[in-house]
Amino acid sequence: MAKLRVGVVSPEREIWSGEADMVIAKTVDGEIGIMPEHAPVLGVLVEGGVLRIKREGESDLAAAVHGGFISVANNDVSILAEGAELASEIDIAAAKDALQRAQASIEADNEDADARLEAKRAAARLRAAGEEV
């Protein structure tokens, strides 16, 4: 069976690359699942989404993705993220603390766009790490 060639990069570094059976990402148009032989597509990733990479015979990979794009063509999947973290790299305690601080800022000033952005990112980190939010 055909495989996908997947690359996840951010401006700072290559997050992950390898072969996969399926990629699931959240775009501004909704969640999209990519399997081999998928039609070409270009999508805008949501801020604070979770990317899932499914690999037969191996554990799934999850990553918190903070905006960017997904491009699919000829079994190549490129995720060009403004920021991304693999679940295995996430400090859960720090993410919980960041979420609590952001929520407190939002409660104090409902118009605080920076706090809303930080809350989305912290929640995505926690969801990618398998935590309830």
N, C-alpha and C positions, 0 to 999 in steps of 0.2 A: 504494500500500500504506500502511496505517496506521503511524503512528510512536508511540513512547512519549515522553511528556514526563517528563523525569527531573530530580530535584533532589537534590543531596547536600549536607547541611548538618551542621555541628557547632555546639556552643555558642558557639564563637569567631567563626564566619564561614560564609558560603556557599562551599562547596568548588567546586561545578560545577553548572550547569543547562543543559539543552538537549534536543534531540531525539535519540533513539536507536532502533536496531532491536532490540536485545537487551541485557538487564542480567543479569549472573551474579554471585550473591552467596553467601557461605557462612553458613548459619544453624545454630543448635544442632541442627536436625533434618536437616542435610545441605545440599549445594549446591543452589541453586535457579536456574533459568533463566527469565527473564521475557521474553515476546515480546508484541507487540500482541494485544489481545483476551484476555489472560490473566485467569483468574478472580480475584476479589478475594482477597487474602491479607495476613496480618500475620505477620511473622517476627522472631525475635530473632537479631541478628547475633552471630557468635562474636567473641571477643577475638582480635585478630591475624589477621583474614581479609583476603583480597584481593578487591576489587570490580572487575569488568570491565564496561565499557560499550562495546558494539559499535555502530559507525555506518557505514552503507554509504557507500563512496566516501571515507572518512576513516580515519585510524588509530584503533585502539582506544584507549580511555582505561583506565588502571588506577589504583587507589588502595588504599593500606593503610587498613583500617578497624578501629578499636579499639572494638568493642562498639556497641550501639545497636539500632535497629529498621529494618525495611524494610516499607513499606506499599504495596500495589498495588490500584488501583481505577480503572476507566474509562480505561485507558491512561496513568494517572498513577502514576509510581513515585517514592516519597519515601524517601530513605535519611536517617535521623536518627541520626547517629553520635555516640558519646561523644567520638571523636577521629578524624580522617581526614586523609590527605595524598595528593595526586596524585603519581603516579610522577615526573612532571617536577619536582616540588618537593623530592624526597628527596635528601639528601646521603649518597651511598653510603658514603663513607669513615667518616662519623660513625655511620651505621647499623651498619657492620661493627664499629667500635670498641665501640659500645653492646652488641652481641651478645656480643663477646668478654668484656667486663666482666661482663655478666650471667651468662654461662656459668661464669666463674671464681668468682663469688659462689655460684652453685648448687653447684659442686664443693666449696666450703668449707663451705657450710651447705645441705644438701639440702632443708631446710624453709623456705628463704627465698622466701616468696610474692612479694615485691616483685621479686626478681631473676627469677623465673619469668615474671611479667607483662612485665617489660622485655624478656626474651628473646623472648617471643611477639611483642611490638610491633616489635622490631628485625628479627626474621625476616620479618614481614609487610611491612615497609618494603623490605627487600631483594628479596622475591619480587615485589612490585608494580613495582619498578624493573627487573625482569628478571634479577636475579642469582640464582645457585645458592645454596641454603642447606643 
